[in-house]
């Protein structure tokens, strides 16, 4: 394997610099032929020049130069154009400078000017400064209007300054300014964002009572907020009560139903929309299609797509991406590829998200050949792969243990200048471990620190798991103890992997010490951990301890699974209590778990150890009746026990009689 060396990459964000406002010696030469200023400038000329100048700093220098040249006295309009330009570039110091100049020159501000200033502060994330400017309006000879109030309220809302919104609204009413629909919509959003949906509902009623008819935004705000809280029925009642049949409201309801996995009701809502004259749009269909895809219902997803076409609604790239994701979840990669090619035939060309979705689905299914084919297609169509693309492919190769494939993608990623993240590094650790290259895996972890991409707990868990699986538990313990040096804490998975490794090598003492350590650190054991410990006791010849572990698990409210029952059956059989083990078959069925090959093979081994061949054979009959064919291991256990008891010839004759009798019955 040849991995290209990863160079240290530094990413720095450089904020675009603008000339200082109070620069004494401007670097711009406005005496240049292209910058000559006539003796007297017209307002329109200055305005056009300021608007057309892309560089805000140069525009400001021109603004100041015109004033100093005495060829033009700035007006409210030129100040406003310059304020808006500086505001768009986030130069709020420049905005303050201009406002101060206006004040000194006695130029009164207009409503538009203050709206521009408030909007600029809003964009800069400084709503509090918007409020300060609002209180200075009188100094600039401007009175508050409903429009100014609305922009101020919206600025406060954008930063979730809920405690400031109500006082401003109260002040607005004191000023005798009547709120309009925009005001109410801002207040509705504020209440909903503050989880006061009931208050928003009351405000909706107040709007109607005061003669201000709620609009599309009003209804969509409250309906979508109720749906987010899971109160879909209430949201639907409100929508129907006010009789406002608009697509955004229906889309909010559809989204709410889909989040509750109630896809059937969402589909019914499509027909209701059509009946009420609200035509479902691509968002409506894509939302439902996404819900069906999340449930892995590929046929339903395809039927929704067909319904879109029938009703004349063209799917977009997001629709197809969602559909492909759902089909891949249903493990129908062949259908996913058919849909992919159909999408391109429809003239909808995939973006990087669509490519990543299909590649991920193919990798999950283990079809790396098809995944690479799509990756190559991506490059041919000038769609640049991103870190997710590379990480997904590396992970796919890692899961299949293909070191060559993973290395090739890694090298390509480095060549294209894409900096690996912790996921990509961890995938490489995984594939190296699967190829028993633990030294290289550890070097990767050390390189992560050098590359300012520190490994996380998952990275170390991957290495610990690989070491334990290969019997290198001693090395796994060293890595376990070094994790804190790398700033990583142990989690439940770390302990489970190490416990599994320790029990495999019959290291009971260390295993039990780890269990105690877990409890002391407050790391709760889950089902897998309990199963690992119980199975470990059976493996090291202490089956009597396994039921105690399971009992502790049940006391803590953790439901057992098939592995748990099989562990108990094995433990009871090894402990000589085979009858109790046999009774567990009925307990399994009662708990909703079906006995499997392991369950019956353990029982047959237990009864054979006691030479109770009649019951052992009845277990064989029972498993066959349940559609579980005995395998070679099952028959070997039974035959060996019979041979040791009655000899080879008699054992074969006994089995022939039993099987012939069974066939006749």
C-alpha positions as CSV (number, residue, x, y, z in Angstrom):
1,X,0.0,0.0,0.0
2,X,1.3,3.5,-0.8
3,X,-0.4,6.4,0.9
4,X,0.6,9.8,-0.2
5,X,2.0,11.9,2.6
6,X,-0.5,14.3,4.0
7,X,0.9,17.8,4.1
8,X,-0.2,20.2,6.8
9,X,-2.9,22.5,5.4
10,X,-3.8,25.8,6.9
11,X,-7.1,27.3,6.2
12,X,-7.4,31.0,7.1
13,X,-10.3,33.2,6.5
14,X,-9.3,36.6,5.3
15,X,-11.9,39.3,5.8
16,X,-11.9,41.7,2.8
17,X,-10.4,44.9,3.9
18,X,-11.8,48.3,3.1
19,X,-9.9,51.6,3.3
20,X,-10.1,53.3,6.6
21,X,-12.8,55.8,6.8
22,X,-10.7,58.5,8.3
23,X,-7.7,57.9,5.9
24,X,-5.7,61.1,5.7
25,X,-4.1,60.4,2.3
26,X,-6.4,58.5,0.0
27,X,-4.7,56.1,-2.3
28,X,-7.2,56.7,-5.1
29,X,-6.2,59.3,-7.7
30,X,-9.5,61.0,-8.8
31,X,-7.5,63.4,-11.0
32,X,-7.0,60.6,-13.4
33,X,-8.7,61.4,-16.8
34,X,-11.3,58.7,-16.0
35,X,-12.0,60.3,-12.7
36,X,-12.3,64.0,-13.6
37,X,-15.1,65.8,-11.9
38,X,-16.8,68.7,-13.6
39,X,-17.1,72.0,-11.9
40,X,-20.7,71.3,-11.0
41,X,-22.0,67.8,-10.6
42,X,-25.6,66.7,-11.0
43,X,-27.1,64.5,-8.3
44,X,-27.9,61.9,-10.9
45,X,-24.3,61.7,-12.0
46,X,-23.0,61.2,-8.4
47,X,-25.7,58.6,-7.6
48,X,-24.9,56.6,-10.8
49,X,-21.2,56.7,-10.0
50,X,-21.8,55.5,-6.4
51,X,-24.1,52.8,-7.5
52,X,-21.9,51.5,-10.3
53,X,-18.7,51.5,-8.2
54,X,-18.2,47.8,-7.0
55,X,-15.6,48.6,-4.4
56,X,-17.3,50.1,-1.4
57,X,-14.0,51.7,-0.1
58,X,-13.4,53.4,-3.5
59,X,-17.0,54.6,-3.5
60,X,-16.6,56.2,-0.1
61,X,-13.4,57.9,-1.2
62,X,-15.2,59.3,-4.2
63,X,-18.1,60.4,-2.0
64,X,-15.6,62.3,0.2
65,X,-13.6,63.7,-2.7
66,X,-16.7,65.2,-4.3
67,X,-17.6,66.9,-1.1
68,X,-14.1,68.3,-0.6
69,X,-13.9,69.5,-4.3
70,X,-16.9,71.9,-3.6
71,X,-18.4,70.6,-6.9
72,X,-21.4,69.1,-5.2
73,X,-23.2,69.2,-1.9
74,X,-24.4,65.8,-0.9
75,X,-28.2,65.2,-0.7
76,X,-30.3,62.8,1.3
77,X,-30.3,60.5,-1.8
78,X,-26.6,60.4,-2.2
79,X,-26.1,59.7,1.5
80,X,-28.7,57.0,1.3
81,X,-27.0,55.3,-1.7
82,X,-23.7,55.4,0.1
83,X,-25.2,54.1,3.4
84,X,-26.8,51.2,1.6
85,X,-23.6,50.3,-0.2
86,X,-21.5,50.3,3.0
87,X,-24.3,48.4,4.8
88,X,-24.2,45.6,2.2
89,X,-20.4,45.3,2.8
90,X,-20.8,45.2,6.5
91,X,-18.9,48.5,7.1
92,X,-21.0,49.8,10.0
93,X,-18.3,52.2,11.1
94,X,-18.6,53.9,7.7
95,X,-22.4,54.0,8.1
96,X,-22.0,55.7,11.5
97,X,-19.5,58.2,10.0
98,X,-22.0,59.1,7.2
99,X,-24.9,59.5,9.7
100,X,-22.7,61.8,11.8
101,X,-21.9,63.9,8.7
102,X,-25.6,64.2,7.9
103,X,-26.3,65.4,11.4
104,X,-23.6,68.0,11.2
105,X,-24.8,69.2,7.8
106,X,-28.4,69.3,9.1
107,X,-29.8,66.8,6.5
108,X,-32.9,65.1,7.9
109,X,-33.2,61.4,7.5
110,X,-36.1,59.8,5.7
111,X,-38.0,56.6,6.4
112,X,-36.0,54.8,3.6
113,X,-32.7,55.9,5.2
114,X,-33.6,54.5,8.6
115,X,-34.9,51.3,7.1
116,X,-31.6,51.0,5.3
117,X,-29.6,51.6,8.5
118,X,-31.7,49.1,10.5
119,X,-31.4,46.5,7.8
120,X,-27.6,46.9,7.6
121,X,-27.3,46.4,11.4
122,X,-29.6,43.4,11.1
123,X,-27.4,41.9,8.4
124,X,-24.3,42.5,10.5
125,X,-26.0,40.7,13.5
126,X,-26.1,43.9,15.6
127,X,-29.8,44.3,16.4
128,X,-29.0,46.2,19.6
129,X,-27.4,48.9,17.5
130,X,-30.6,49.0,15.4
131,X,-32.5,49.8,18.6
132,X,-30.1,52.6,19.5
133,X,-30.4,54.1,16.1
134,X,-34.2,53.9,16.4
135,X,-34.2,55.9,19.6
136,X,-32.1,58.6,17.8
137,X,-34.6,59.1,15.0
138,X,-35.9,62.3,16.5
139,X,-32.4,63.8,16.3
140,X,-32.4,63.3,12.6
141,X,-35.9,64.9,12.2
142,X,-37.6,61.7,11.4
143,X,-40.6,60.1,13.1
144,X,-41.1,56.4,13.5
145,X,-43.5,54.8,11.0
146,X,-45.0,51.3,10.9
147,X,-42.4,50.3,8.2
148,X,-39.5,51.4,10.5
149,X,-41.1,49.6,13.4
150,X,-41.5,46.4,11.3
151,X,-37.8,46.4,10.3
152,X,-36.8,47.0,13.9
153,X,-39.0,44.1,15.2
154,X,-37.7,41.9,12.4
155,X,-34.1,42.7,13.3
156,X,-34.7,41.8,17.0
157,X,-36.5,38.6,16.0
158,X,-33.6,37.5,13.8
159,X,-31.4,37.5,16.9
160,X,-34.1,36.0,19.2
161,X,-34.3,39.1,21.3
162,X,-37.8,38.2,22.5
163,X,-37.6,40.3,25.6
164,X,-37.2,43.4,23.5
165,X,-40.0,42.8,21.1
166,X,-43.0,43.2,23.3
167,X,-41.8,46.6,24.7
168,X,-41.2,47.9,21.2
169,X,-44.6,46.7,20.1
170,X,-46.2,48.4,23.2
171,X,-44.3,51.6,22.3
172,X,-45.6,51.4,18.8
173,X,-49.2,51.3,20.1
174,X,-48.5,54.3,22.4
175,X,-47.3,56.2,19.4
176,X,-50.7,55.6,17.8
177,X,-49.2,53.6,15.0
178,X,-51.5,50.8,13.8
179,X,-49.8,47.5,13.2
180,X,-50.3,46.0,9.7
181,X,-50.1,42.4,8.6
182,X,-46.3,42.5,8.4
183,X,-46.2,43.6,12.1
184,X,-48.5,40.8,13.1
185,X,-46.5,38.2,11.1
186,X,-43.3,39.2,12.9
187,X,-45.1,39.0,16.3
188,X,-46.5,35.5,15.3
189,X,-43.0,34.3,14.4
190,X,-41.6,35.6,17.6
191,X,-44.3,33.9,19.7
192,X,-43.8,30.6,17.8
193,X,-40.0,30.7,18.0
194,X,-40.4,31.3,21.8
195,X,-42.6,28.2,22.0
196,X,-45.7,30.3,22.8
197,X,-47.9,28.8,20.0
198,X,-51.1,29.3,22.1
199,X,-50.3,33.0,22.3
200,X,-49.8,33.1,18.6
201,X,-53.2,31.5,18.1
202,X,-54.8,34.2,20.2
203,X,-52.9,36.9,18.2
204,X,-54.3,35.3,15.0
205,X,-57.8,35.8,16.3
206,X,-56.9,39.4,17.4
207,X,-55.7,40.2,13.9
208,X,-59.1,39.2,12.4
209,X,-61.1,41.0,15.0
210,X,-59.1,44.2,14.3
211,X,-59.8,44.0,10.6
212,X,-56.3,43.0,9.7
213,X,-56.8,39.8,7.6
214,X,-54.1,37.2,8.1
215,X,-52.3,36.3,5.0
216,X,-50.4,33.2,3.7
217,X,-47.5,33.9,6.0
218,X,-49.7,34.2,9.1
219,X,-51.3,30.8,8.6
220,X,-48.2,29.1,7.5
221,X,-46.3,30.3,10.6
222,X,-48.7,29.1,13.2
223,X,-49.7,25.8,11.4
224,X,-46.0,24.9,10.8
225,X,-45.2,25.7,14.4
226,X,-48.0,23.5,15.7
227,X,-46.8,20.7,13.4
228,X,-43.3,21.0,14.7
229,X,-44.6,20.4,18.2
230,X,-46.5,17.3,17.0
231,X,-49.9,19.0,17.3
232,X,-50.9,18.2,13.8
233,X,-54.6,17.6,14.4
234,X,-54.8,21.0,16.1
235,X,-52.9,22.6,13.3
236,X,-55.3,21.1,10.8
237,X,-58.4,22.2,12.8
238,X,-57.0,25.8,12.7
239,X,-56.4,25.7,9.0
240,X,-59.9,24.4,8.3
241,X,-61.6,26.7,10.7
242,X,-60.2,29.8,9.1
243,X,-60.9,28.3,5.7
244,X,-57.5,29.3,4.2
245,X,-56.7,26.7,1.6
246,X,-53.2,27.6,0.4
247,X,-50.3,25.4,-0.6
248,X,-47.8,26.5,2.0
249,X,-50.3,25.7,4.8
250,X,-51.0,22.3,3.3
251,X,-47.3,21.7,2.9
252,X,-46.8,22.4,6.6
253,X,-49.6,19.9,7.5
254,X,-48.1,17.3,5.1
255,X,-44.7,17.8,6.7
256,X,-46.2,17.4,10.2
257,X,-48.0,14.2,9.2
258,X,-44.8,12.8,7.6
259,X,-42.7,13.5,10.7
260,X,-45.2,11.3,12.5
261,X,-44.7,8.6,9.9
262,X,-48.4,9.0,8.9
263,X,-47.7,8.8,5.2
264,X,-51.2,7.5,4.4
265,X,-52.9,10.6,5.9
266,X,-50.4,12.8,4.1
267,X,-51.4,11.1,0.8
268,X,-55.1,11.7,1.5
269,X,-54.3,15.3,2.1
270,X,-53.0,15.5,-1.5
271,X,-56.5,14.7,-2.8
272,X,-58.1,17.1,-0.3
273,X,-55.8,19.9,-1.6
274,X,-56.9,19.2,-5.2
275,X,-60.6,19.3,-4.1
276,X,-60.1,22.6,-2.4
277,X,-58.3,24.2,-5.4
278,X,-54.8,24.1,-3.9
279,X,-52.6,22.3,-6.4
280,X,-49.8,20.3,-4.7
281,X,-46.3,21.5,-5.7
282,X,-43.0,19.8,-5.9
283,X,-42.4,20.5,-2.2
284,X,-45.6,18.7,-1.3
285,X,-44.7,15.5,-3.2
286,X,-41.1,15.5,-2.3
287,X,-42.0,15.7,1.5
288,X,-44.2,12.7,1.2
289,X,-41.8,10.8,-1.0
290,X,-39.0,11.5,1.6
291,X,-41.2,10.1,4.4
292,X,-41.9,6.9,2.3
293,X,-38.2,6.6,1.6
294,X,-37.3,6.9,5.2
295,X,-39.6,4.0,5.9
296,X,-37.8,2.0,3.2
297,X,-41.1,1.7,1.2
298,X,-39.6,1.8,-2.3
299,X,-42.9,0.8,-4.1
300,X,-44.8,3.6,-2.4
301,X,-42.0,6.1,-3.2
302,X,-42.2,5.1,-6.9
303,X,-46.0,5.4,-6.9
304,X,-45.7,8.9,-5.5
305,X,-43.3,9.8,-8.3
306,X,-45.7,8.4,-10.9
307,X,-48.5,10.5,-9.3
308,X,-46.4,13.6,-9.7
309,X,-46.0,12.9,-13.4
310,X,-49.7,12.1,-13.9
311,X,-50.7,15.4,-12.3
312,X,-48.2,17.4,-14.3
313,X,-45.8,18.3,-11.4
314,X,-42.2,18.0,-12.6
315,X,-39.8,16.5,-10.0
316,X,-36.6,18.3,-9.3
317,X,-33.1,17.1,-8.3
318,X,-34.2,17.0,-4.6
319,X,-37.1,14.7,-5.4
320,X,-35.0,12.2,-7.3
321,X,-32.2,12.4,-4.6
322,X,-34.8,11.5,-1.9
323,X,-36.2,8.7,-4.1
324,X,-32.8,7.2,-4.7
325,X,-32.0,7.4,-1.0
326,X,-35.2,5.5,-0.1
327,X,-34.6,2.8,-2.8
328,X,-31.0,2.3,-1.6
329,X,-32.3,1.9,2.0
330,X,-34.6,-0.8,0.7
331,X,-31.4,-2.5,-0.8
332,X,-32.7,-2.2,-4.3
333,X,-29.6,-0.6,-5.9
334,X,-30.5,-2.0,-9.3
335,X,-33.8,0.0,-9.2
336,X,-31.8,3.0,-7.8
337,X,-29.6,2.9,-10.9
338,X,-32.6,2.7,-13.2
339,X,-34.1,5.8,-11.5
340,X,-30.7,7.5,-11.8
341,X,-30.5,7.0,-15.5
342,X,-34.2,8.1,-15.9
343,X,-33.5,11.3,-14.0
344,X,-30.7,12.2,-16.4
345,X,-32.9,11.3,-19.4
346,X,-35.4,13.8,-18.0
347,X,-32.8,16.5,-18.3
348,X,-32.2,16.7,-14.6
349,X,-28.5,16.6,-14.0
350,X,-27.3,15.4,-10.6
351,X,-25.4,17.6,-8.1
352,X,-22.8,16.5,-5.6
353,X,-25.5,15.6,-3.0
354,X,-27.3,13.4,-5.5
355,X,-24.0,11.7,-6.4
356,X,-23.1,11.2,-2.8
357,X,-26.5,9.7,-2.0
358,X,-26.3,7.1,-4.7
359,X,-22.6,6.3,-4.0
360,X,-23.5,5.8,-0.3
361,X,-26.4,3.5,-1.1
362,X,-24.2,1.4,-3.4
363,X,-21.4,1.3,-0.8
364,X,-23.9,0.2,1.9
365,X,-25.0,-2.6,-0.4
366,X,-21.3,-3.6,-1.0
367,X,-21.5,-2.9,-4.7
368,X,-18.2,-1.0,-4.9
369,X,-17.8,-1.6,-8.7
370,X,-21.0,0.3,-9.3
371,X,-20.1,3.0,-6.8
372,X,-16.7,3.6,-8.5
373,X,-18.5,3.7,-11.9
374,X,-20.8,6.5,-10.6
375,X,-17.7,8.3,-9.0
376,X,-16.0,8.2,-12.4
377,X,-19.2,9.5,-14.1
378,X,-19.2,12.3,-11.5
379,X,-15.7,13.5,-12.7
380,X,-16.6,13.2,-16.4
381,X,-19.6,15.5,-15.8
382,X,-17.4,18.1,-14.1
383,X,-19.1,17.6,-10.7
384,X,-16.3,17.9,-8.2
385,X,-16.3,15.2,-5.5
386,X,-16.2,16.5,-1.9
387,X,-15.0,15.1,1.4
388,X,-18.2,13.2,1.9
389,X,-17.7,11.5,-1.5
390,X,-14.2,10.3,-0.6
391,X,-15.1,9.3,2.9
392,X,-18.1,7.3,1.7
393,X,-15.9,5.4,-0.8
394,X,-13.1,4.8,1.7
395,X,-15.7,3.5,4.2
396,X,-17.2,1.2,1.6
397,X,-13.8,-0.3,0.7
398,X,-12.9,-0.5,4.4
399,X,-16.1,-2.6,5.2
400,X,-15.2,-5.0,2.5
401,X,-11.5,-5.1,3.6
402,X,-10.3,-3.8,0.2
403,X,-7.1,-2.0,1.2
404,X,-6.1,-1.4,-2.4
405,X,-9.4,0.3,-3.3
406,X,-9.4,2.4,-0.1
407,X,-5.7,3.5,-0.7
408,X,-6.5,4.5,-4.3
409,X,-9.4,6.7,-3.2
410,X,-7.3,8.2,-0.4
411,X,-4.5,9.1,-2.8
412,X,-6.9,10.7,-5.2
413,X,-8.4,12.7,-2.4
414,X,-5.0,14.0,-1.4
415,X,-4.0,14.7,-5.0
416,X,-7.2,16.8,-5.5
417,X,-6.3,18.9,-2.4
418,X,-9.2,17.6,-0.3
419,X,-8.2,17.5,3.3
420,X,-9.3,14.3,5.1
421,X,-11.4,14.7,8.2
422,X,-11.7,12.3,11.2
423,X,-14.2,10.2,9.4
424,X,-11.9,9.5,6.4
425,X,-8.9,8.8,8.8
426,X,-11.0,6.4,10.8
427,X,-12.1,4.6,7.7
428,X,-8.4,4.1,6.8
429,X,-7.7,2.8,10.3
430,X,-10.6,0.4,9.8
431,X,-9.3,-1.0,6.5
432,X,-5.8,-1.3,7.8
433,X,-7.0,-3.3,10.9
434,X,-9.0,-5.6,8.7
435,X,-5.8,-6.4,6.8
436,X,-3.9,-6.9,10.2
437,X,-1.7,-3.8,9.5
438,X,-2.0,-2.5,13.1
439,X,1.3,-0.7,13.1
440,X,0.2,1.3,10.0
441,X,-3.2,2.0,11.7
442,X,-1.4,3.4,14.7
443,X,0.8,5.6,12.5
444,X,-2.4,7.0,10.9
445,X,-3.6,8.0,14.4
446,X,-0.4,9.7,15.2
447,X,-0.5,11.5,11.8
448,X,-4.0,12.8,12.7
449,X,-2.6,14.7,15.6
450,X,0.2,16.1,13.5
451,X,-2.3,17.2,10.9
452,X,-4.4,19.0,13.5
453,X,-7.3,16.5,13.0
454,X,-7.2,14.7,16.4
455,X,-8.7,11.2,16.5
456,X,-11.9,10.7,18.4
457,X,-13.3,7.8,20.5
458,X,-14.7,6.1,17.4
459,X,-11.2,6.0,15.8
460,X,-9.7,4.3,18.9
461,X,-12.7,1.9,19.2
462,X,-12.0,0.8,15.6
463,X,-8.4,0.0,16.5
464,X,-9.3,-1.7,19.7
465,X,-11.9,-3.8,18.0
466,X,-9.4,-4.9,15.3
467,X,-6.8,-5.8,17.8
468,X,-9.2,-7.8,20.0
469,X,-10.6,-9.6,16.9
470,X,-7.1,-10.8,16.0
471,X,-6.3,-11.9,19.5
472,X,-3.9,-8.9,20.2
473,X,-5.7,-8.0,23.4
474,X,-2.5,-7.0,25.1
475,X,-1.9,-4.3,22.5
476,X,-5.6,-3.4,22.7
477,X,-5.1,-2.7,26.5
478,X,-2.1,-0.5,25.7
479,X,-4.2,1.5,23.2
480,X,-7.1,1.6,25.8
481,X,-4.7,3.2,28.4
482,X,-3.3,5.7,25.8
483,X,-6.6,7.1,24.7
484,X,-6.7,9.8,27.4
485,X,-3.3,11.0,26.2
486,X,-4.9,11.8,22.9
487,X,-7.8,13.5,24.7
488,X,-10.3,10.7,24.0
489,X,-12.5,9.2,26.7
490,X,-13.7,5.6,26.9
491,X,-17.3,5.0,26.0
492,X,-19.6,1.9,26.3
493,X,-18.3,0.6,22.9
494,X,-14.7,0.8,24.0
495,X,-15.4,-1.3,27.0
496,X,-17.6,-3.8,25.1
497,X,-14.9,-4.5,22.5
498,X,-12.2,-4.9,25.2
499,X,-14.5,-7.1,27.3
500,X,-15.2,-9.3,24.4
501,X,-11.4,-9.6,23.7
502,X,-10.6,-10.4,27.3
503,X,-13.3,-13.1,27.6
504,X,-12.0,-14.7,24.4
505,X,-8.6,-15.2,26.0
506,X,-10.2,-16.3,29.3
507,X,-8.9,-13.2,31.1
508,X,-11.7,-13.2,33.7
509,X,-10.0,-11.0,36.3
510,X,-9.3,-8.1,33.9
511,X,-12.7,-8.4,32.4
512,X,-14.4,-8.1,35.8
513,X,-12.2,-5.2,36.7
514,X,-13.4,-3.4,33.5
515,X,-17.0,-4.0,34.5
516,X,-16.4,-2.4,37.9
517,X,-14.6,0.5,36.2
518,X,-17.6,1.0,33.9
519,X,-20.0,1.2,36.8
520,X,-17.7,3.5,38.7
521,X,-17.6,5.9,35.7
522,X,-21.3,5.8,35.3
523,X,-21.1,4.2,31.9
524,X,-24.3,2.2,31.6
525,X,-24.1,-1.3,30.2
526,X,-26.4,-1.8,27.2
527,X,-27.9,-5.1,25.8
528,X,-24.8,-5.9,23.8
529,X,-22.5,-5.3,26.8
530,X,-24.6,-7.6,29.1
531,X,-24.7,-10.3,26.4
532,X,-20.9,-10.0,26.0
533,X,-20.4,-10.5,29.7
534,X,-22.9,-13.3,30.0
535,X,-21.4,-15.1,27.0
536,X,-17.9,-14.5,28.4
537,X,-18.8,-16.3,31.6
538,X,-20.0,-19.3,29.6
539,X,-16.8,-19.3,27.5
540,X,-14.5,-19.4,30.5
541,X,-16.3,-22.2,32.2
542,X,-18.5,-20.2,34.7
543,X,-22.0,-20.7,33.2
544,X,-23.6,-20.3,36.6
545,X,-22.7,-16.6,36.5
546,X,-24.5,-15.9,33.1
547,X,-28.1,-16.1,34.5
548,X,-27.0,-13.6,37.3
549,X,-25.8,-11.1,34.6
550,X,-29.1,-11.5,32.7
551,X,-31.1,-11.0,35.9
552,X,-29.2,-7.8,36.6
553,X,-29.9,-6.7,33.0
554,X,-33.7,-7.3,33.4
555,X,-33.8,-5.4,36.7
556,X,-32.4,-2.4,34.9
557,X,-35.2,-2.6,32.3
558,X,-33.2,-3.9,29.4
559,X,-35.2,-6.3,27.2
560,X,-33.4,-9.5,26.1
561,X,-32.9,-10.6,22.5
562,X,-32.2,-13.9,20.8
563,X,-28.6,-13.8,21.7
564,X,-29.5,-13.4,25.4
565,X,-31.8,-16.4,25.4
566,X,-29.2,-18.5,23.5
567,X,-26.6,-17.5,26.0
568,X,-28.9,-18.6,28.9
569,X,-29.8,-21.9,27.1
570,X,-26.1,-22.6,26.6
571,X,-25.3,-21.7,30.3
572,X,-28.1,-23.9,31.7
573,X,-27.0,-26.8,29.4
574,X,-23.4,-26.5,30.4
575,X,-24.5,-26.3,34.1
576,X,-26.5,-29.5,33.7
577,X,-29.9,-27.9,34.0
578,X,-31.1,-28.9,30.6
579,X,-34.8,-29.1,31.4
580,X,-34.8,-25.4,32.5
581,X,-33.0,-24.6,29.2
582,X,-35.7,-26.4,27.3
583,X,-38.4,-24.4,29.0
584,X,-36.7,-21.2,27.7
585,X,-37.9,-22.1,24.2
586,X,-41.5,-21.3,25.3
587,X,-40.3,-18.2,27.1
588,X,-38.6,-17.0,23.9
589,X,-41.7,-17.4,21.9
590,X,-43.8,-15.6,24.5
591,X,-41.3,-12.6,24.4
592,X,-41.7,-12.5,20.6
593,X,-38.3,-14.2,19.7
594,X,-38.2,-17.3,17.6
595,X,-35.6,-20.0,18.7
596,X,-33.0,-20.5,16.0
597,X,-30.3,-23.0,15.0
598,X,-28.1,-22.0,17.9
599,X,-30.9,-22.5,20.4
600,X,-31.7,-26.0,19.3
601,X,-28.1,-27.1,18.7
602,X,-27.3,-26.0,22.3
603,X,-30.2,-28.1,23.6
604,X,-29.4,-31.1,21.6
605,X,-25.8,-30.9,22.9
606,X,-27.2,-30.7,26.5
607,X,-29.5,-33.6,26.2
608,X,-26.9,-35.7,24.4
609,X,-24.4,-35.0,27.2
610,X,-27.0,-36.6,29.5
611,X,-27.6,-39.4,27.0
612,X,-31.3,-38.4,26.8
613,X,-31.4,-39.2,23.1
614,X,-35.2,-39.3,23.0
615,X,-35.5,-35.7,24.0
616,X,-32.6,-34.7,21.8
617,X,-34.3,-36.3,18.8
618,X,-37.5,-34.6,19.7
619,X,-35.6,-31.3,19.5
620,X,-34.5,-32.3,16.0
621,X,-38.1,-32.9,15.1
622,X,-39.2,-29.7,16.6
623,X,-36.7,-27.5,14.8
624,X,-37.5,-29.2,11.5
625,X,-41.2,-28.5,12.0
626,X,-40.3,-24.9,12.6
627,X,-38.5,-24.7,9.3
628,X,-35.0,-24.7,10.8
629,X,-32.9,-27.5,9.1
630,X,-30.2,-29.0,11.3
631,X,-26.7,-28.3,10.0
632,X,-23.5,-30.5,10.1
633,X,-22.6,-29.3,13.6
634,X,-26.0,-30.3,14.9
635,X,-25.8,-33.8,13.5
636,X,-22.2,-34.2,14.6
637,X,-23.1,-33.4,18.2
638,X,-25.8,-36.0,18.2
639,X,-23.9,-38.7,16.3
640,X,-20.8,-38.4,18.5
641,X,-22.9,-38.7,21.7
642,X,-24.6,-41.8,20.3
643,X,-21.3,-43.4,19.2
644,X,-19.8,-42.8,22.6
645,X,-22.8,-44.4,24.2
646,X,-23.8,-47.4,22.0
647,X,-21.1,-47.6,19.4
648,X,-20.9,-46.6,15.7
649,X,-22.9,-49.4,14.1
650,X,-25.7,-49.2,16.7
651,X,-25.7,-45.4,16.5
652,X,-26.2,-45.4,12.7
653,X,-28.9,-48.0,13.0
654,X,-30.7,-46.0,15.7
655,X,-30.7,-42.8,13.6
656,X,-32.0,-44.7,10.6
657,X,-34.9,-46.1,12.5
658,X,-35.7,-42.7,14.0
659,X,-35.5,-40.9,10.6
660,X,-37.5,-43.6,8.8
661,X,-40.2,-43.5,11.5
662,X,-40.3,-39.7,11.2
663,X,-40.6,-39.8,7.4
664,X,-43.6,-42.2,7.7
665,X,-45.4,-40.1,10.2
